[in-house]
Structure formats: structure tokens, C-alpha cells
Amino acid sequence: MYICNIQNKKMFREAYSTLIEWKNETKRKPLLFRGARQIGKSYLVKQLGENEFDNYILINFKKTPELIKLFNTFDPYKIVEQN
């Protein structure tokens, strides 16, 4: 998912609405954000996690690159088993 600069409130609402649709999917895939720097990706994910879930994990590979090795597979069960 690519998110445009969400400093604009309308863009934030549109991006957040898209994430709510993702959340409501019965068989949703993991969420991966990629995009330019300083456009609000982390803020948007934090808002989603805090407002829509009882628990969430936010992993920033730029801040903790040592965690990249945990995701050498796309199988969530194997990822959890590694810990």
C-alpha cells in the first residue's frame, strides 16, 4: 500500500478508510507500508493500531534492522515460531 502525504486531513481520512476496509476483511494479509520519507506512514499505522485493535505490533526496520531476519518467510506461523 502506498500512502501519499497525509498531512492533509482529507488524504488522512481516505487512507484511514482504506485501512478500515483492510481491517474488516475476513482473510486479510499482513500490512506492509512503503513510501517516501516523512509522509505520515508511521503516524497512520499508530493511529490504526491504537484506535482499531486491542493489541498491535509496529516494526520499523529502519530503526531496528536486526528484526529483518525474522521475516525471511511470509508464513506467519513460522515467523511466530522463531521468537
C-alpha positions as CSV (number, residue, x, y, z in Angstrom):
1,M,0.0,0.0,0.0
2,Y,1.5,3.4,-0.9
3,I,0.3,6.3,1.1
4,C,0.6,9.9,-0.2
5,N,1.5,12.7,2.2
6,I,-1.3,12.6,4.8
7,Q,-0.7,16.0,6.4
8,N,-3.8,16.9,4.5
9,K,-6.8,15.8,6.7
10,K,-8.8,14.6,3.7
11,M,-6.0,12.4,2.5
12,F,-5.6,11.0,6.0
13,R,-9.3,10.2,6.2
14,E,-9.1,8.5,2.8
15,A,-6.0,6.5,3.8
16,Y,-7.6,5.6,7.1
17,S,-10.8,4.5,5.4
18,T,-8.8,2.2,3.2
19,L,-7.1,0.7,6.3
20,I,-10.5,0.1,7.9
21,E,-11.6,-1.8,4.8
22,W,-8.4,-3.9,5.1
23,K,-9.1,-4.5,8.8
24,N,-12.7,-5.7,8.1
25,E,-11.5,-8.3,5.5
26,T,-12.1,-11.8,6.8
27,K,-8.9,-13.1,5.3
28,R,-6.6,-10.1,5.4
29,K,-3.0,-10.3,4.6
30,P,-0.2,-8.7,6.7
31,L,0.1,-4.9,6.3
32,L,3.3,-3.6,4.9
33,F,3.8,0.1,4.4
34,R,6.4,1.5,1.9
35,G,6.8,5.0,0.6
36,A,8.8,8.2,0.7
37,R,10.1,9.6,4.0
38,Q,8.1,11.9,6.2
39,I,4.7,11.4,4.6
40,G,2.9,10.0,7.7
41,K,3.2,6.3,7.3
42,S,4.2,5.6,11.0
43,Y,1.6,8.1,12.3
44,L,-1.2,6.4,10.2
45,V,-0.2,2.9,11.4
46,K,0.0,4.0,15.1
47,Q,-3.5,5.6,14.8
48,L,-4.9,2.5,13.3
49,G,-3.3,0.2,15.9
50,E,-4.4,2.4,18.9
51,N,-7.9,3.1,17.7
52,E,-8.9,-0.2,16.0
53,F,-7.1,-3.1,17.8
54,D,-6.7,-4.3,21.3
55,N,-3.1,-5.2,20.6
56,Y,-0.8,-4.3,17.7
57,I,2.9,-4.5,16.9
58,L,4.6,-1.8,14.9
59,I,8.0,-2.7,13.5
60,N,10.2,-0.1,11.9
61,F,13.0,-1.8,10.0
62,K,14.9,1.4,9.7
63,K,15.1,1.8,13.5
64,T,15.5,-1.9,14.2
65,P,17.2,-3.6,11.2
66,E,18.1,-6.6,13.2
67,L,14.5,-7.7,13.0
68,I,14.6,-8.1,9.3
69,K,16.0,-11.6,9.7
70,L,12.8,-12.6,11.5
71,F,10.9,-12.1,8.3
72,N,12.7,-14.4,5.9
73,T,9.4,-16.1,5.2
74,F,5.8,-15.0,4.5
75,D,4.4,-17.8,6.7
76,P,3.1,-16.1,9.9
77,Y,3.3,-19.3,11.9
78,K,7.0,-19.7,11.1
79,I,7.6,-16.1,12.0
80,V,6.0,-16.5,15.4
81,E,7.8,-19.8,16.0
82,Q,11.2,-18.1,15.6
83,N,10.6,-16.0,18.7
